[in-house]
């Protein structure tokens, strides 16, 4: 892999996830906090209009607009679709990007703690996970490498390398100090890692570490008309990254009926009851636990 | 006090506080759950348009529109101001209301647990607090009786008696089972109490109980331009109804400076870092702890 010469830190991709937006402001006033010797760092406030309206998005989810074919489609012209094309100009173009590495900052209402979501399981990302966990033991690493990076529709898929920093629990439209501090710390460790990786001077890292690999997404219970008829079971609520087995209660219908999970593997729910996912009636993501070997 | 013949249970006064809205739907299908022998019960979905838009309000906060002079002012004609006039027709008119008692259902992003907010410290409300706490030991009772009921601008001030059921923590636009169950249980206990009070058949209640009385509201730190420059201190976050003393850290500025509270009494913060209060840059409410005597 060629070295990382150009890094972009993106905040406010979702307008009601405040931590990244507030950190960008601080870093713009004190750029040395995100500057390292071996690369340039730029910041980008992705969706200022959604933030102004205190919403996740104005017309459609900005973090689902970066499929190559959508970026090339002139008929996709709503606010976020237009904004995606502009961001692709600034940071990309996707497939041949002037930016080498993107860190996209997000909050979740789910109890996920400080989570690093990586989109590829190559040497760079595997070592980044090890480095961040060594510096920040409460950090969780999730591999969303079920499809090639080019096929992801995320902001962080514009560059050849990209990650998502996803911190919770934080309600929409609020700043929590613990969550802000976690995001600041994790971003700092990632930038330190890139600098050391560029220099070939990584410290000794553990030979293996525990992480998660995305497997599937579960929907909230619906009736035949597509109306929501139940909620996440109280035994699952807040238990992000705790094991779930076949037969465990997973949903409670509004009539009191308990629904049990019918899966056949040890699953690790995350993004449990994330507010933003109600748009699509999603209940949670599942992962399997993996041991990553360096 | 004359007996309570007519009760209204109001949900969805704020469109992104989901628990009341979902409970109303369940109760409308099973009206016996909110019916008692000595009074009639009606339900009212206060702000359907805000819920459709998944927002607290469309134009202005519906739960601040019930001042008598505002209800009489024909120039106040935005959506919530109009909706308030319609609700005052249905439940009121304020000052001479056909509804005797209103229960208004709310969620908060703050860690307040199941909280009963009463607006008057008369025999009815004092005994209600004792009854609800006896049935639900985790319940908290807050007296917001610093002004006469008629001067409150809340939905629940339309009738001669009214309370707010305020349950958290719950992010906006989400259903949590624990919060839904608390709201269902507290509303049931209130309805039971009214029925027993009407019959003069209240069970033995403790002679005293612990409660809180609202004292003041604190703003988030601002600069001279009115811009937010800090956040709730991490030692205060989530510590609703825990004591705060003069000199305790209360805010952290974004530059790292800690701000200490300068009050001269033992205060009990609540509505700490409530998302909806950012509109007015409010940080929290304070109360003093009181012993209520029956």
Contacts between the chains, C-beta under 8 A, distances in Angstrom:
chain1	res1	chain2	res2	distance
A	22	B	254	6.7
A	25	B	254	7.6
A	26	B	254	5.6
A	109	B	171	4.1
A	109	B	174	6.3
A	169	B	171	7.7
A	171	B	109	4.2
A	171	B	169	7.8
A	171	B	171	3.9
A	171	B	172	6.3
A	171	B	275	4.9
A	172	B	171	6.2
A	172	B	172	5.7
A	172	B	173	7.2
A	172	B	275	6.6
A	173	B	172	7.1
A	173	B	275	4.6
A	173	B	278	6.2
A	174	B	109	6.3
A	174	B	273	5.8
A	174	B	275	4.6
A	174	B	278	7.1
A	175	B	231	4.6
A	175	B	232	8.0
A	175	B	273	7.8
A	176	B	231	7.5
A	176	B	232	7.8
A	176	B	234	7.8
A	176	B	237	5.9
A	176	B	273	6.9
A	177	B	231	5.4
A	177	B	232	6.8
A	177	B	233	6.6
A	177	B	234	4.0
A	177	B	237	6.3
A	177	B	252	5.5
A	178	B	234	5.2
A	178	B	237	6.8
A	180	B	231	7.1
A	181	B	234	7.5
A	231	B	175	4.5
A	231	B	176	7.5
A	231	B	177	5.4
A	231	B	180	7.1
A	232	B	176	7.8
A	232	B	177	6.8
A	233	B	177	6.6
A	234	B	176	7.7
A	234	B	177	4.0
A	234	B	178	5.2
A	234	B	181	7.4
A	237	B	176	5.9
A	237	B	177	6.3
A	237	B	178	6.8
A	252	B	177	5.5
A	254	B	22	6.7
A	254	B	25	7.6
A	254	B	26	5.6
A	273	B	174	5.8
A	273	B	175	7.8
A	273	B	176	6.9
A	275	B	171	5.0
A	275	B	172	6.6
A	275	B	173	4.6
A	275	B	174	4.6
A	278	B	173	6.2
A	278	B	174	7.0
